[in-house]
Amino acid sequence: MDPMLVQSDDMDTESSMTPSTTTRSRALATEAVHAGRDDLAALGLHAPPIDLSTTYPSYDSRGEAERIDTFAATGARLEGPPVYSRLDNPTTARFETALARLEGTESAVSFASGMAALTAVLLVRASMGLRHVVAVRPLYGCSDHLLGAGLLGTEVTWTDPAGIAEAIRPDTGLVMVETPANPTLAEVDIRAVAHACGSVPLLVDNTFATPVLQRPVEHGARIVLHSATKYLGGHGDVMGGVVACDEEFAARLRQVRFATGGVLHPMAGYLLLRGLATLPVRVRAASASAVELSRRLTADPRIARVHYPKVGGAMVSFEVYGDPHRLISSVRLITPAVSLGSVDTLIQHPASISHRIVDEGDRRSSGVGDRLLRMSVGLEDVEDLWADLCQALSSQEAGRESSASGESAAGLLVRGQ
Ligand SMILES: *Cc1c(COP(=O)(O)O)cnc(C)c1O
C-alpha cells in the first residue's frame, strides 16, 4: 500500500486535457457541479426540475409514429418532447448527460440498478449472437452470479488478466473486469487488458474508483458500468445503475431498456444528479480517511492483512486474526451493513453477505476468505472511526481468546471420552 498514490489532485489536471464538446474543456470538479444543468439559467431555474410524468400529451399521432419508428430503428435519444417514460425522461436524461461528461464518454444510459445495467449490456450482446463472456474474478457477488448461473443464457470463461487473449472465442461478446474489485480491491491494468481484448468490447465496473480517480475509457475500455447506488448517489438513499459508453452502444442499450423496462425512476435521477455535484469532494475526503485507517490497520498486530488499492479510494478491506463476526457485532459508530459509498461508514463480511451467492470454492480462490472484512469509509472524523474500530477489534480479540479456550476445552473433553 502506498498512500501517496491517491491521485485526486493529479486527476484534475488530466481531466482538463480530456476532449469535450465544450470549446475549452472544464475540470472534473466543475463538470460535477454544472454538467446536465447547462440549460437551467435560460429556463429561469436554479435546481433541476423533477418530471414525474409517465406519459405526455400529443395531438400529432402521425408525428409520434415517425418518432417511434426512428427510435426502433436507431435507438437514438428522442428529439422533442418525451412520449412515455419507459422511453426517455428529462430528469434522468440530465443525470445521464452529467455522468457521460465525468467519464469522458459520448453517452450514458441509466437503469433501475447496477444489476439492471449489467443485464442490459449482456442482452445487447446476446441479441447479436454473442453470448460468451470472458471475466476476471473477483467481481461483485451478484455480477458473478448473473454471469455464471446462466440466467440470461450467458456462458462465461473465468480467467486471470494474462489469460484473456487466449480465452476469447469467435462468439465472445464481452470482456468484464472490476478494478478495484469488490471486495478484495484487487486491481487490473486496464490498458493491458484492453489491448488483450482486441475488437471485443471491454467492460470495466468503475463503481469503486468512480470517475474522480479513474476514467476507464481513457485507458481503452469501451463500456463503463456503475452501481450508481454507491458513490454516485452517495447518501445510501437511492438505487440506480448507469452505463457510460459510445453512442453506438448506448443506442442498443436504450432499445433493450425500452423493451425490458429496467428504467431509473425520475426521483432517483434527480438524487443521482444531485449526488454527482459533491462526488469529487466526497471521494477525496473519504479517501484521505481511508488512507489513514489503512495505515493504522497495517500497523495493528490484530490485523493479518490490509488491502488498499494504488488508485486510492474510500474502500479498505482487511483480514483479522480473530472472529470477523464478532467484530461486525461490536461496531457502534460504524454501521454493520452491506452496500458502500455512503456518507457514513459501513462494514460487512463479504463471505456472509455481498459474496454469499458465489460458490464457496470460487469465492475462496478469488481471495474472498472467511476472515475478510470490507469497509466503506465515510465522512466521519477519522479519529472517531479509529476509536470505534479499536474497541470493536478489542472485543473481537476477547472473543478469540474465549473461543480458543472453548476449543481447547472441547478438545480435552473429546480426548477425555
Ligand atoms: C453494488 C454493486 C453492483 C450492483 O449494483 P446494484 O445497484 O446493487 O444493482 C455492481 N457492481 C459493483 C462493484 C457493486 O458494488
The ligand as a Tripos MOL2 file, in Angstrom:
@<TRIPOS>MOLECULE
LIG
   15    15     1     0     0
SMALL
NO_CHARGES

@<TRIPOS>ATOM
      1 C1        -23.3690   -2.9900   -5.7320 C.3       1 LIG1
      2 C2        -22.5560   -3.3060   -6.9330 C.ar      1 LIG1
      3 C3        -23.1560   -3.7080   -8.1320 C.ar      1 LIG1
      4 C4        -24.6430   -3.9330   -8.2440 C.3       1 LIG1
      5 O1        -25.3340   -2.7270   -8.1640 O.3       1 LIG1
      6 P1        -26.8530   -2.5820   -7.6130 P.3       1 LIG1
      7 O2        -27.0900   -1.1280   -7.7430 O.co2     1 LIG1
      8 O3        -26.8450   -3.1090   -6.2130 O.co2     1 LIG1
      9 O4        -27.6990   -3.4090   -8.5020 O.co2     1 LIG1
     10 C5        -22.3480   -3.9310   -9.2150 C.ar      1 LIG1
     11 N1        -21.0170   -3.7740   -9.1440 N.ar      1 LIG1
     12 C6        -20.3980   -3.3890   -8.0060 C.ar      1 LIG1
     13 C7        -18.9220   -3.2440   -7.9710 C.3       1 LIG1
     14 C8        -21.1530   -3.1560   -6.8590 C.ar      1 LIG1
     15 O5        -20.5270   -2.8020   -5.7290 O.3       1 LIG1
@<TRIPOS>BOND
     1     1     2 1
     2     2     3 ar
     3     2    14 ar
     4     3     4 1
     5     3    10 ar
     6     4     5 1
     7     5     6 1
     8     6     7 2
     9     6     8 1
    10     6     9 1
    11    10    11 ar
    12    11    12 ar
    13    12    13 1
    14    12    14 ar
    15    14    15 1
@<TRIPOS>SUBSTRUCTURE
     1 LIG1         1 GROUP 0 **** ****
